[in-house]
Amino acid sequence: MKTQLILFSVCHKKVESIPADRTVIGVGPNGSAIGAACTDCTGDNISQKNPSYCELTALYWIWKNVSCDYVGLEHYRRFFFTKGQLIARPMGAEEIARIVESGKVILPKPHKCGCTVYEDYAANHDIADLETCRNIIAEDYPEYLGDFDGVMSGTQYSLANMFVMPKTMLDEYCAWLFDILFKAEKHIDILTKDAYQTRVFGFLAERLFNVWLRHKNPDIFYAPVYNIGDCPIVVRIKGKLSSNSNKAKIKR
């Protein structure tokens, strides 16, 4: 029997440049109006939380409503790419299938902060929210506490809540993640945050995903992530300049 792999591309608006081998999932208030193959507002869902959960409403929907062997999550403008210098192309489903069928999980190539992951969160968001998650982990998942502290004291992590992995592994991750986030919701007042910081649970999940992965220690294939139309070498140069700038700010 052929392996079933579904690659979801999260969209909150109509986009024309999505590869044909991806399945578009509409999210948020406009999710059902963009002609997507599926939306996060059907079945068992948390679509109403999209302003603060971002792509996690799609993740929750996939967890609760999809059955397949392997599953991936990308964004309408961010995809896993095949390595290249001047010209890049999104990884095709067949290439992705070969990687995951070999036992590897596909993740974004780690982002280098230029400081610790903890310091990076504190510089860009409310650190109290991350501390709330740590407290929940300490109480309910103490076996993950060392992994949390290890990730936060490190200097790099995979961004964007993107992945390709076995669906059974995703189910286990989602049960852990959403239990923590739903508990954290009771302590985080999003009404005091601006529109950007309201996306707090998406930001937290980016870090928590790395905590879970550190604990599970799967075999990982790191793939570059680009926007459609990006020139890889230009993106890398900009990333290097940005990293050097961040390091200089920290030294001051």
N, C-alpha and C positions, 0 to 999 in steps of 0.2 A: 504494500500500500504506500502511495506517495505521501511524503511528509507534508503536513499542512502548515504553511507559514503565512501569517497575515501581518503586513507592515502598515500601520496606521499613521496618517499624517493629520495632525491636529490643526483645524482651521476655525477662525471666528469670522472670516469673510471669504468671499469667493476669490479663488486664486487659479490662474490658468497654467502655471508652470510646474505643477506637481507631476512627478513621474507616473506613467501609466500603471506601473506595478504596485503603486501605493493605494490604500483604501482611505479615502477622506472621511474624517469624523468631525462633524460640526459641533462646536461647543458654545456655551453661553447664550445670551439673549437672542443672538442672530443665528444660532447653530442650526435651527430647523428651516432657515430661509435661504440657505446658500446652495441647495441642491446636492448636499453631501450624501454619500452612500449610507451613512448612519449618523445619528446624533446622540449627544450625551443626555438627552432629556426623555429617553424612552426606557422602559424596563426599570430595573433597580438602579437609581441614579442619584447624584448630588449636584445636578446641573445648576441649581440656584446658588451654589457656592462658587461658581466660576470666577467672579470678580476677585475673590481672595485665594482661590485654589488654582487658578490658571489651568494649565494642561492636566492637572491632577483630576479634574472632573472627567476627562476622557479616560485617564488611567483607571479611575474607579469603575467607570462604565465597562471598560474592557475586562476588568477583573470579575465583575458580577454577571456579565451578559455574553461573553465570548468563550467558545470552546475551540481549541486548535492545539497543534503540537508546539509551535514556536510563535512568538508575537514580538513585534517591534513598535516603538513609538518615536516618531519624529515630529517636526513642526512644519508648518506651511512654507517656511523660508529657511529652515535648517535641516540638512540631510547628512547622513553618513556618506562620505565621498571616498572614491578610490584615490590613492595617493598620486599626485602629479605636480609638476612644477608650474607651467603656464596655463595648462588646460586641465580642469578637473571635471569629473562626472559623478553623479550620485551612484553609489553602489547599487547594482541590480539585484533583484530578488534571488536569482540563481547564485550569484556570488555570496550573498548573505547567507543563503541556505547552506552552502558548502561549509562556511565558517561555523555556524551554530551546530550543524550536524556533527562536526568534529569535536564537539564538547565545549566550545568556547562561548562566552557571553560577549556581545559587542557593546562597547561603551565609547563615549566621546574621549578623544585624547585629552588627558588631564590639563586643566588650566593651572598655570603657575601664578600664585598670588603676589610674590615679592614680599610676603609677610606670612604669618600663620593664618590658617583658615579661620580661626577664632577672631583674630585681629581684622581680617578682611570683612567678616560679617559685622563686627562692631563699627567699622568705618562706614559701612553702607546701609545698615539697618539698625533696629533696636536690639541690642545684645540681650536684653531681658527676655525676649521671645525665645532665643536659642537656649538660654539658661533654663527656661520653663521646660523645654524638651529634655534637657539633661536631667532635671529633677524627676520627670516622669520615667525616663529610662532607668535612673538609679533605683526608683521604687518598684517598677513593674518588670523591667528587663535588665537586672543588675549584671547579667552575663555580657551585656553589650556596653557597659560603662567604660571599660578599658578601651574598647574600639572607638567610642565617642571621643574620649580624650585624646586618643592617638590620632584620629583624623583632624581634630581641632588644633592640635599642636604641630601638625604637618603644614606644608606650604603649597600643596596642590590637591585638586579634586576634580572629578568629572562634573561638568555643568549640564543644565538644561533638562534634567529628568528624561534623558533619551537613552534607549537601550534596544537590544534584541536578545531575547532569552527564551528558555522553555516556559510555556504557560504555567506549568506546575510551580516553577521557581517564582514567577511573577505573583501567583496566588499567595504564596508564602510571604513574599515581601509586602504585598498590599495589606494583608491581615495585620502585619506588624506596624507598617507606616500609618495607616489610617486610625488604628487604635491610639497611637501617640498623638496624631494631629487632632483628632476629635476631643481628646482630653485637654490638649493645649488650648483649643478654642475657648474653653471655659475660663481661661486665665488671660486671654489676649483680647484687648478691646480694639477692634479694627475701626470703630467709629472715630477714634482719636487720630487715625493715620490719614495721610494724603492718598491720592489715587494710586501712586506708585507703591507706597509702602503697604497699602491694603492687600497687595499680592503676597503677603507674608507667608502663607502656607506653601506656596510654590517655592519661595526662597528657602524656607526651612527644609523642605523635602530634598532640594538639591544637595544639601549637606547630609541629611539623614540617609539618603540612598548610599552615600559613600561609607557611612558607618555600618550599614547592613552588609554591604559588599565586603568590607574589611573583616567582618565577623564570619561570613560564609566562605570567603576566600575562593571564589570560582576561578577557573582558567579564563583569562580576559584577553580579548582582541581589541586593542585601542585603535579606533578609526578617526581620521580628521573629520571635523564638521564645518561645513561652509554654507553660506547662503547661495542660492542659485545666482550665477553670474559673477561670483567672487573669483578673483585671480589668486590662487594659493600662495604664490611667492610674495605678493603684495600684502596679503593678510598676515603672513608670518613676520614680515618686516615691521608692520604696524604693531603686532603683538610684542615683538622684541623691544621696540621703542617704548611702548606703554609699560612693559615690565621694568625697564631700566628707570623710567620716570617714577614708578611706584617705590622702587628701592631707594631712590634719592630722597623722596619725601619721608620715608621711614627713618633714614639716617639723620635727617634734620630734626 
